[in-house]
């Protein structure tokens, strides 16, 4: 009873922030995202009657802080599969964890698929997405392929990710600029609880459905300019919510702001590139494939950028035959 899955992280173009239901991780609003080809989590899960306790090994370490959350997710799967075997879980990321690159999205998507397969379950994509969401909200978007919409449902059965377009639909690229490998001070899970304390949060919710409708239109038309303008203003709006929450959430670093300023300068030079951010300090630069090389060269010249990761739209979570143990 051993299975291994790979799942991508994702970058949300229209973000979700705040929850209607903490226990089920039902979001206050729907969202639109892109799975990322080079921000990946690989996870092997084995259920075995000889195991005396659950073992959780993340990036080569027994992570006590993440252990209880992972075991809680294993319990959900054990309940569905009607088994009580303990599990060994070994997982590794090929990118920094806890810096705002959505490692929990790829992590829980990979755990969901690997553990359900190891438990003998054959779940539909919808059911996998619903299950992944309960471990980490944005993990539901890492289950389907390519460009994904997280449906804004009011119940667990109606809140899940669906693929809008396959990973080869559009030649857009996400260039991640790593400005710090340090973990953020406040996790996304804890930050979500402060959403409603911002005086601007009700305004955001009043406009979010219209933004989702617009970005779906721009994706359909492949209109990169107005698509880029919308995702950039959306990222700034969300960080305005963070900053005006109580207590305030300050995720941006001076290096993050430097890259943001440079992007505006590059556009003035005629390079079509836009930025977006998750809940953290590292920044995503969205461009078209034809502009990748010139943007990489620009980013490499920035002293505060420690690493660059190039991502194309990716397929969703999938099983592989090569195990980690």
FENMO-V431658 format. One record per residue. RES is the residue in one small letter. PHI is phi in radians with two decimals (999 if undefined). Layout:
res:phi
RES:PHI
RES:PHI
This chain:
res:phi
x:999
x:-2.25
x:-2.51
x:-2.29
x:-2.29
x:-2.02
x:-2.36
x:-1.53
x:-1.25
x:-2.48
x:-1.99
x:-1.48
x:-1.45
x:-1.92
x:-1.50
x:-1.94
x:-2.66
x:1.64
x:-2.22
x:-1.32
x:-2.48
x:-1.17
x:-1.10
x:-1.59
x:0.97
x:-1.50
x:-1.35
x:-1.20
x:-2.61
x:-1.28
x:-2.71
x:-2.24
x:-2.51
x:-2.24
x:-1.27
x:-1.99
x:-1.24
x:-2.20
x:-2.08
x:-2.19
x:-2.02
x:-1.95
x:-2.38
x:-1.94
x:-2.21
x:-2.25
x:-1.69
x:-2.59
x:-1.13
x:-1.49
x:-1.26
x:-1.57
x:-2.67
x:-1.27
x:-2.01
x:-2.12
x:-2.09
x:-2.04
x:0.90
x:1.46
x:-2.20
x:-1.41
x:-1.58
x:-1.17
x:-1.12
x:-1.68
x:-1.06
x:-1.14
x:-1.17
x:-1.19
x:-1.14
x:-1.05
x:-1.25
x:-1.05
x:-1.08
x:-1.05
x:-1.26
x:-1.06
x:-1.12
x:-1.13
x:-1.45
x:1.01
x:-2.21
x:-2.24
x:-1.19
x:-1.34
x:-2.25
x:-1.92
x:-2.15
x:-2.12
x:-2.39
x:-2.49
x:-1.86
x:-1.74
x:-2.63
x:-1.04
x:-1.76
x:1.36
x:-1.93
x:1.76
x:-1.81
x:1.06
x:-1.17
x:-1.23
x:-1.14
x:-1.17
x:-1.10
x:-1.37
x:-1.15
x:-1.16
x:-1.09
x:-1.06
x:-1.21
x:-1.14
x:-1.21
x:-1.16
x:-1.17
x:-1.12
x:-1.47
x:1.50
x:-1.48
x:-2.16
x:-1.52
x:-1.25
x:-1.02
x:-1.06
x:-1.16
x:-1.12
x:-1.14
x:-1.08
x:-1.18
x:-1.06
x:-1.01
x:-1.26
x:-1.51
x:-2.66
x:-0.83
x:-1.23
x:-1.11
x:-1.12
x:-1.43
x:-1.57
x:-1.41
x:-1.33
x:-1.50
x:1.13
x:-1.65
x:-2.23
x:-1.92
x:-1.60
x:-1.20
x:-1.51
x:-1.63
x:-1.68
x:-2.26
x:-1.07
x:-1.29
x:-1.97
x:-2.04
x:-2.81
x:-1.63
x:-2.30
x:-1.35
x:-1.47
x:-2.54
x:-1.19
x:-1.16
x:-1.76
x:-1.22
x:-2.50
x:-1.44
x:-1.84
x:-2.31
x:-1.99
x:-1.76
x:-1.54
x:-1.81
x:-1.42
x:-1.84
x:-2.84
x:-1.70
x:-1.30
x:-1.21
x:-1.18
x:-1.24
x:-2.11
x:-1.20
x:-1.06
x:-1.01
x:-1.28
x:-1.10
x:-0.98
x:-1.19
x:-1.68
x:-0.90
x:-1.28
x:-1.39
x:-1.36
x:-1.16
x:-1.63
x:-1.08
x:-1.07
x:-1.15
x:-1.04
x:-1.09
x:-1.17
x:-1.90
x:-1.21
x:-1.14
x:-1.15
x:-1.17
x:-1.12
x:-1.07
x:-1.16
x:-1.19
x:-1.14
x:-1.13
x:-1.18
x:-1.13
x:-1.08
x:-1.44
x:0.94
x:-1.60
x:-1.16
x:-1.08
x:-1.31
x:-1.09
x:-1.09
x:-1.08
x:-1.22
x:-1.19
x:-1.23
x:-1.16
x:-1.12
x:-1.11
x:-1.14
x:-1.09
x:-1.14
x:-1.22
x:-1.16
x:-1.13
x:-0.99
x:-1.16
x:-1.78
x:-1.35
x:-2.19
x:-1.22
x:-1.17
x:-1.86
x:-1.96
x:-1.66
x:-1.29
x:-1.87
x:-0.92
x:-1.17
x:-1.08
x:-1.12
x:-1.08
x:-1.12
x:-1.03
x:-1.14
x:-1.12
x:-1.02
x:-1.12
x:-1.15
x:-1.13
x:-1.12
x:-1.11
x:-1.48
x:1.74
x:-1.62
x:-1.51
x:-2.57
x:-2.38
x:-1.90
x:-2.57
x:-2.46
x:-1.71
x:-1.46
x:3.04
x:-1.67
x:-1.33
x:-2.10
x:-1.83
x:-1.86
x:-1.78
x:-2.54
x:-1.70
x:-0.98
x:-1.15
x:-1.82
x:-1.02
x:-1.09
x:-1.18
x:-1.28
x:-1.01
x:-1.06
x:-1.09
x:-1.15
x:-1.10
x:-1.42
x:-1.52
x:-1.14
x:-1.54
x:-1.54
x:-1.49
x:-2.77
x:-2.10
x:-2.18
x:-1.66
x:-2.20
x:-1.93
x:-0.98
x:-2.10
x:-1.15
x:-1.44
x:-1.06
x:-2.68
x:-1.45
x:-2.29
x:-1.64
x:-1.61
x:-1.66
x:-1.49
x:-2.67
